[in-house]
Amino acid sequence: MQISFLIHNAYGIGGTIRTTYNLANTLAEQHDVEIVSVLRHREEPVFARNPRVRVRHLVDIRKNGPGYEGDDPEHLKPARVFPRGEIRYDQYSALTDRRIAEHLSTVEADVVVGTRPGLNVHLARETRRGPVRVGQEHLTLDSHSVGLRTELRGAYPRLDAVATTTEADARAYRTKMRLPGVHVEAVPNSVPTPGVEPADGSAKWVVAAGRLAPVKRYDLLIRAFDLVRDQRPDWRLRIYGSGKQKDKLRHLIDELGLYNHVLLMGPANPIEPEWAKGSIAAVTSSMESFGMTIVEAMRCGLPVVSTDCPHGPGEIIDNGVDGRLVQVGNVKAIAEGLLELINDDTLRRQMAGAALKDSERFDPARIAERYESIFSGLVSRGGSSGIGRMRGSLHRTRGALLGSAYAVRNAGLAALGKERSA
């Protein structure tokens, strides 16, 4: 199969970009795969790619690049197709609208995959007839604004499939969106085997990683670690990532006198060696669309103490077996979850072993197989959109009903003719 991914910026850093490369790299072992990046802001992608995966861009915004288009008058005009309610709307323009439309109207692929709601709208409305249209959801339906959900309701019935990262979000799409004929399935993100030895559980470090954003609630984790410090001052916490809350979190650390116990490490790529230096991972989010960091930590042999927030942690962690789920927003519960593993070396190592084994289900080869099954099934159905299939079905039903009506009428006329001839 020829498979084409459409992504916001394949040259950036983020969970969606990472998991797109993971999937594309694996699919490329058996299929013809390309990643089409709407924007390009640096010379080379950050994430490693399979040499078989082609990467190209539609709009170059490298200010010193040979094809810089950031000052193009068309790029200064607002987008009309890309939904206004999408969080990336300000980065789109009349120029991106046109380039995306040109790409989708001529794309040579059996399957076209969009990787965010705004691009899925383009996919639904502008892809030429023939390719299967698959919209991936890397956030959640409930996290979108009312305005964006309204736009998705108008466009998504034209898709062939919607792929969510959790079953909880798939249920939301099935129950809250009218998508007749559209295949909705939960397929988790993939995380490859790390290129480092798993953690041995002896280091007295708790590790957390992710954007320093309000939703991650690192303030709660820091306050929880203040309680941990009271019982186990020999343990430390490292938080990897960057974001707008850095100064606020630094102030909280200083206020609590934790400057020797809690370290803001900044971003790290690759992150796997940093996970492997720890013995426990912590996630304290108020919401997770999936939980890539949970899987990454587990694949490095760390049990994860996570808040049981919507949507991902509860579908990843087997509570009490390979990690611990605790109440959302509860500082004491977070501290108790961490201390349970800190104070019990045997339990910590048992959970670490289980985390390493259970996380194998997120291996890219297994996730790619699931996508291959979806893609091949849809391709075999002809590659028309959901609306097209509905219309075709209605047309066939109408034809069958008309055929039956004509048959009844003709039978009646034949019977009448026999009576008259008699």
C-alpha positions as CSV (number, residue, x, y, z in Angstrom):
1,M,0.0,0.0,0.0
2,Q,0.9,3.6,-0.5
3,I,0.4,5.5,2.8
4,S,0.6,9.3,3.2
5,F,0.7,11.0,6.6
6,L,-0.3,14.7,6.8
7,I,1.2,16.4,9.9
8,H,1.4,19.9,11.2
9,N,5.2,20.1,11.5
10,A,7.4,17.0,11.1
11,Y,10.5,19.0,12.0
12,G,9.3,19.8,15.6
13,I,9.3,18.0,18.9
14,G,6.1,16.5,20.4
15,G,4.2,13.4,21.1
16,T,2.2,13.4,17.9
17,I,5.3,13.9,15.8
18,R,7.2,11.2,17.7
19,T,4.4,8.6,17.4
20,T,3.9,9.5,13.7
21,Y,7.5,8.7,13.0
22,N,7.3,5.5,15.0
23,L,4.3,4.3,13.0
24,A,5.6,5.5,9.6
25,N,9.1,3.9,10.2
26,T,7.5,0.5,11.0
27,L,5.0,0.6,8.1
28,A,7.8,1.5,5.7
29,E,9.2,-2.0,6.2
30,Q,6.3,-3.3,4.1
31,H,4.7,-0.3,2.4
32,D,5.4,2.9,0.5
33,V,5.2,5.6,3.1
34,E,5.6,9.4,3.1
35,I,5.2,12.1,5.7
36,V,3.9,15.4,4.4
37,S,4.6,18.3,6.8
38,V,2.5,21.4,6.3
39,L,5.2,23.6,7.9
40,R,9.0,23.4,8.0
41,H,11.0,25.5,10.4
42,R,14.3,23.7,10.6
43,E,16.7,21.9,8.2
44,E,16.3,18.4,9.5
45,P,13.7,16.5,11.5
46,V,14.5,15.9,15.2
47,F,13.3,12.3,15.3
48,A,15.1,9.5,13.5
49,R,13.3,8.2,10.4
50,N,13.6,5.0,8.4
51,P,15.4,5.9,5.1
52,R,12.4,4.4,3.3
53,V,10.1,7.1,4.6
54,R,10.0,10.2,2.4
55,V,9.6,13.5,4.2
56,R,8.5,16.7,2.4
57,H,6.9,20.0,3.3
58,L,4.3,22.3,1.9
59,V,5.3,25.7,3.3
60,D,8.8,26.7,4.3
61,I,9.0,29.1,7.3
62,R,12.8,28.9,7.8
63,K,13.8,32.6,7.8
64,N,17.2,31.8,6.5
65,G,16.1,29.0,4.3
66,P,16.3,29.0,0.5
67,G,12.6,28.7,0.1
68,Y,11.4,31.0,2.9
69,E,7.7,31.8,2.5
70,G,6.8,33.3,5.9
71,D,6.4,36.8,4.4
72,D,4.3,35.7,1.5
73,P,1.2,38.0,1.3
74,E,-1.0,34.9,1.1
75,H,0.6,33.6,4.3
76,L,-0.4,36.8,6.1
77,K,-4.1,36.2,5.3
78,P,-6.2,34.0,7.6
79,A,-7.1,30.4,6.8
80,R,-10.6,29.7,5.7
81,V,-10.6,25.9,5.6
82,F,-8.5,25.1,8.7
83,P,-11.0,25.4,11.6
84,R,-10.8,28.6,13.6
85,G,-11.5,26.6,16.8
86,E,-8.3,24.5,16.4
87,I,-5.5,25.5,18.8
88,R,-3.0,25.8,15.9
89,Y,-5.2,28.1,13.9
90,D,-2.9,31.1,14.1
91,Q,-0.1,29.2,12.4
92,Y,-2.3,28.5,9.3
93,S,-3.2,30.8,6.5
94,A,-4.6,31.2,3.0
95,L,-1.3,29.9,1.8
96,T,-1.4,26.7,3.9
97,D,-5.1,26.3,2.9
98,R,-4.1,26.4,-0.8
99,R,-1.0,24.1,-0.5
100,I,-2.9,21.5,1.5
101,A,-5.8,21.5,-1.0
102,E,-3.3,21.1,-3.9
103,H,-1.6,18.3,-2.2
104,L,-4.8,16.4,-1.3
105,S,-6.4,16.9,-4.7
106,T,-3.4,15.2,-6.4
107,V,-2.0,12.8,-3.7
108,E,-1.0,9.4,-5.0
109,A,-1.8,7.1,-2.1
110,D,-4.1,4.3,-1.2
111,V,-4.5,5.7,2.3
112,V,-4.2,9.3,3.6
113,V,-3.9,9.9,7.3
114,G,-4.5,13.2,9.1
115,T,-2.9,13.7,12.5
116,R,-4.9,16.5,14.1
117,P,-8.5,17.8,13.9
118,G,-7.8,20.8,11.6
119,L,-5.9,18.6,9.1
120,N,-8.6,16.0,9.3
121,V,-11.1,18.6,8.2
122,H,-9.0,19.3,5.1
123,L,-8.7,15.6,4.5
124,A,-12.4,15.1,4.6
125,R,-13.3,18.0,2.4
126,E,-10.4,18.1,-0.2
127,T,-9.0,14.6,-0.7
128,R,-9.5,13.4,-4.3
129,R,-11.8,10.5,-4.8
130,G,-10.2,7.2,-4.3
131,P,-7.8,7.2,-1.3
132,V,-9.0,6.0,2.1
133,R,-9.3,8.9,4.5
134,V,-8.3,8.3,8.1
135,G,-8.4,11.0,10.8
136,Q,-6.3,10.4,13.9
137,E,-7.2,12.0,17.2
138,H,-4.2,12.5,19.4
139,L,-6.1,14.7,21.9
140,T,-9.7,13.9,22.9
141,L,-13.1,14.9,21.6
142,D,-14.1,16.3,25.0
143,S,-11.1,18.6,25.1
144,H,-12.1,20.4,21.9
145,S,-14.1,23.7,22.0
146,V,-17.8,23.6,21.1
147,G,-17.1,25.5,17.9
148,L,-14.5,23.0,16.8
149,R,-16.7,20.0,17.6
150,T,-19.4,21.6,15.5
151,E,-17.0,21.8,12.5
152,L,-15.9,18.2,13.0
153,R,-19.5,17.1,13.0
154,G,-19.9,18.7,9.6
155,A,-16.7,17.2,8.1
156,Y,-16.0,13.9,9.8
157,P,-18.8,11.9,8.1
158,R,-16.8,12.2,4.9
159,L,-13.9,10.3,6.5
160,D,-13.6,6.5,6.2
161,A,-12.2,6.1,9.7
162,V,-11.4,7.9,12.9
163,A,-8.6,6.5,15.1
164,T,-8.4,7.5,18.7
165,T,-5.6,6.6,21.2
166,T,-7.9,5.3,23.9
167,E,-11.1,3.3,24.0
168,A,-12.7,6.0,26.2
169,D,-12.3,8.6,23.5
170,A,-13.5,6.1,20.8
171,R,-16.7,5.7,22.9
172,A,-17.0,9.5,23.0
173,Y,-16.9,9.7,19.2
174,R,-19.4,6.8,18.8
175,T,-21.9,8.3,21.2
176,K,-21.5,12.1,20.7
177,M,-20.8,12.4,17.0
178,R,-23.1,11.3,14.1
179,L,-20.7,9.3,12.0
180,P,-22.8,6.8,10.1
181,G,-20.6,4.5,8.0
182,V,-17.3,5.8,9.6
183,H,-15.2,3.2,11.3
184,V,-14.1,4.4,14.8
185,E,-11.4,2.4,16.5
186,A,-9.0,2.9,19.4
187,V,-5.4,2.3,18.5
188,P,-2.8,3.3,21.1
189,N,0.4,5.2,20.3
190,S,3.5,3.1,19.8
191,V,6.8,3.3,21.6
192,P,9.8,1.4,20.3
193,T,12.2,-0.7,22.4
194,P,14.6,1.8,24.0
195,G,18.2,1.7,23.0
196,V,19.3,1.6,26.7
197,E,19.4,-1.1,29.4
198,P,16.3,-1.1,31.6
199,A,16.6,0.6,35.0
200,D,17.8,-1.7,37.8
201,G,15.6,-0.1,40.5
202,S,18.6,0.8,42.7
203,A,18.8,4.6,42.0
204,K,17.0,6.8,44.5
205,W,15.4,9.0,41.8
206,V,11.8,9.6,40.8
207,V,11.5,10.9,37.2
208,A,8.8,12.9,35.5
209,A,8.8,14.3,31.9
210,G,6.5,16.4,29.8
211,R,5.5,20.0,29.0
212,L,5.7,22.4,32.0
213,A,2.0,23.2,31.5
214,P,-0.9,23.6,33.9
215,V,-2.6,20.4,32.8
216,K,0.5,18.3,33.9
217,R,0.0,19.6,37.5
218,Y,3.7,19.5,38.4
219,D,2.8,21.8,41.3
220,L,1.0,18.9,42.9
221,L,4.0,16.6,42.3
222,I,6.3,19.0,43.9
223,R,4.1,19.4,46.9
224,A,3.7,15.6,47.1
225,F,7.5,15.3,47.1
226,D,7.7,17.7,50.0
227,L,5.8,14.9,52.0
228,V,8.1,12.3,50.5
229,R,11.2,14.2,51.6
230,D,9.9,14.2,55.2
231,Q,10.1,10.4,55.3
232,R,12.8,9.7,52.8
233,P,15.2,12.6,52.4
234,D,17.6,10.3,50.6
235,W,15.3,10.3,47.5
236,R,15.3,13.0,44.7
237,L,12.9,14.1,41.9
238,R,13.9,15.1,38.4
239,I,11.4,16.8,36.1
240,Y,12.3,17.0,32.4
241,G,10.6,19.4,30.0
242,S,10.2,23.1,29.1
243,G,7.2,25.4,29.2
244,K,5.6,28.6,30.5
245,Q,5.3,27.3,34.1
246,K,9.0,26.9,34.7
247,D,9.4,30.1,36.7
248,K,6.3,29.4,38.8
249,L,7.5,25.8,39.5
250,R,11.0,27.1,40.4
251,H,9.4,29.6,42.9
252,L,7.4,26.8,44.5
253,I,10.5,24.6,44.9
254,D,12.4,27.5,46.6
255,E,9.4,28.3,48.7
256,L,9.2,24.7,50.1
257,G,13.0,24.5,50.5
258,L,13.2,21.6,48.0
259,Y,16.1,23.0,45.9
260,N,18.3,20.1,46.8
261,H,15.5,17.5,46.2
262,V,13.6,18.6,43.2
263,L,15.4,19.5,40.0
264,L,14.0,21.1,36.8
265,M,16.2,19.5,34.2
266,G,14.9,21.2,31.0
267,P,14.1,19.2,27.9
268,A,15.9,16.0,27.0
269,N,16.0,14.2,23.7
270,P,16.4,11.3,23.7
271,I,14.5,10.9,27.0
272,E,15.1,7.1,27.4
273,P,18.5,7.4,29.1
274,E,17.0,9.7,31.6
275,W,14.1,7.3,32.4
276,A,16.7,4.5,32.9
277,K,18.6,6.6,35.5
278,G,15.5,6.5,37.8
279,S,13.6,3.8,39.7
280,I,10.0,5.3,39.7
281,A,8.2,7.5,37.2
282,A,5.5,10.0,38.2
283,V,2.6,11.4,36.2
284,T,0.2,13.9,38.0
285,S,-1.8,15.3,35.1
286,S,-5.5,16.4,35.4
287,M,-6.0,15.0,31.9
288,E,-4.0,12.8,29.5
289,S,-5.2,12.2,25.9
290,F,-3.1,9.0,26.0
291,G,0.1,9.0,28.2
292,M,3.1,8.6,26.0
293,T,5.4,9.3,29.0
294,I,3.8,6.4,30.9
295,V,4.6,3.9,28.2
296,E,8.1,5.4,27.6
297,A,8.9,5.0,31.3
298,M,7.5,1.4,31.5
299,R,9.5,0.4,28.4
300,C,12.6,1.5,30.4
301,G,11.6,-0.7,33.3
302,L,10.0,1.9,35.6
303,P,6.8,1.4,37.5
304,V,4.6,4.5,37.1
305,V,2.7,6.3,39.9
306,S,0.0,8.2,37.9
307,T,-3.2,10.0,38.6
308,D,-6.2,8.1,37.3
309,C,-7.2,10.9,35.0
310,P,-9.1,10.8,31.7
311,H,-8.4,9.2,29.3
312,G,-5.2,7.1,29.1
313,P,-3.5,6.1,32.4
314,G,-6.3,3.6,33.4
315,E,-6.0,1.9,30.0
316,I,-2.2,1.6,30.2
317,I,-1.5,0.9,33.9
318,D,-2.6,-2.4,35.6
319,N,-3.1,-0.9,39.0
320,G,-1.1,-2.7,41.7
321,V,0.6,-4.9,39.1
322,D,2.9,-2.7,36.9
323,G,2.2,0.7,38.5
324,R,-0.1,2.6,40.8
325,L,-3.2,4.7,40.0
326,V,-4.0,7.5,42.5
327,Q,-6.7,10.1,42.9
328,V,-6.6,13.1,40.6
329,G,-5.6,16.3,42.3
330,N,-4.8,14.7,45.7
331,V,-1.3,15.6,47.0
332,K,-1.4,13.1,49.8
333,A,-2.5,10.2,47.5
334,I,0.4,11.0,45.2
335,A,2.9,11.1,48.0
336,E,1.5,7.8,49.4
337,G,1.7,6.1,46.0
338,L,5.4,7.2,45.7
339,L,6.3,6.2,49.2
340,E,4.7,2.7,48.8
341,L,7.3,2.0,46.1
342,I,10.1,3.9,47.7
343,N,9.8,2.0,51.0
344,D,9.3,-1.5,49.5
345,D,12.3,-2.5,47.3
346,T,10.8,-5.9,46.5
347,L,7.5,-4.5,45.4
348,R,9.2,-1.8,43.3
349,R,11.3,-4.4,41.5
350,Q,8.3,-6.7,40.9
351,M,6.3,-3.8,39.4
352,A,9.3,-2.8,37.3
353,G,9.5,-6.2,35.8
354,A,5.8,-6.3,35.1
355,A,6.0,-2.8,33.5
356,L,8.7,-3.9,31.2
357,K,6.8,-7.0,30.1
358,D,3.3,-5.4,29.9
359,S,4.5,-2.4,27.8
360,E,5.5,-4.7,25.0
361,R,2.0,-4.5,23.7
362,F,2.8,-0.9,22.6
363,D,5.7,-2.0,20.4
364,P,5.5,-0.3,16.9
365,A,5.3,-3.7,15.2
366,R,2.1,-4.6,17.0
367,I,0.5,-1.2,16.5
368,A,1.5,-1.2,12.9
369,E,-0.3,-4.5,12.4
370,R,-3.5,-3.0,13.8
371,Y,-3.2,-0.1,11.4
372,E,-2.5,-2.4,8.5
373,S,-5.6,-4.3,9.3
374,I,-7.7,-1.1,9.3
375,F,-6.1,0.2,6.2
376,S,-6.4,-3.0,4.2
377,G,-10.0,-3.5,5.2
378,L,-11.0,0.0,4.1
379,V,-9.0,-0.2,0.9
380,S,-10.8,-3.4,0.0
381,R,-14.1,-1.6,0.4
382,G,-13.2,0.8,-2.3
383,G,-11.7,3.8,-0.6
384,S,-14.8,6.0,-0.8
385,S,-15.7,8.3,2.1
386,G,-18.3,7.6,4.7
387,I,-20.7,10.0,2.9
388,G,-20.0,8.3,-0.4
389,R,-20.6,4.9,1.1
390,M,-23.9,6.2,2.6
391,R,-25.0,7.6,-0.6
392,G,-24.0,4.5,-2.4
393,S,-25.9,2.4,0.1
394,L,-28.9,4.6,-0.2
395,H,-28.7,4.5,-4.0
396,R,-28.5,0.7,-3.9
397,T,-31.4,0.5,-1.4
398,R,-33.5,2.9,-3.5
399,G,-32.7,0.8,-6.6
400,A,-33.7,-2.4,-4.9
401,L,-36.9,-0.9,-3.7
402,L,-37.7,0.4,-7.1
403,G,-36.8,-2.9,-8.6
404,S,-39.2,-4.6,-6.2
405,A,-41.9,-2.1,-7.0
406,Y,-41.4,-2.7,-10.7
407,A,-41.5,-6.4,-10.2
408,V,-44.8,-6.2,-8.2
409,R,-46.3,-3.9,-10.8
410,N,-45.2,-6.2,-13.7
411,A,-46.5,-9.2,-11.9
412,G,-49.8,-7.5,-11.4
413,L,-50.1,-6.4,-15.0
414,A,-49.3,-10.0,-16.1
415,A,-52.0,-11.3,-13.9
416,L,-54.5,-8.8,-15.2
417,G,-53.6,-9.7,-18.7
418,K,-54.3,-13.4,-18.0
419,E,-57.7,-12.5,-16.5
420,R,-58.7,-10.5,-19.6
421,S,-57.5,-13.2,-22.0
422,A,-59.5,-15.7,-20.1
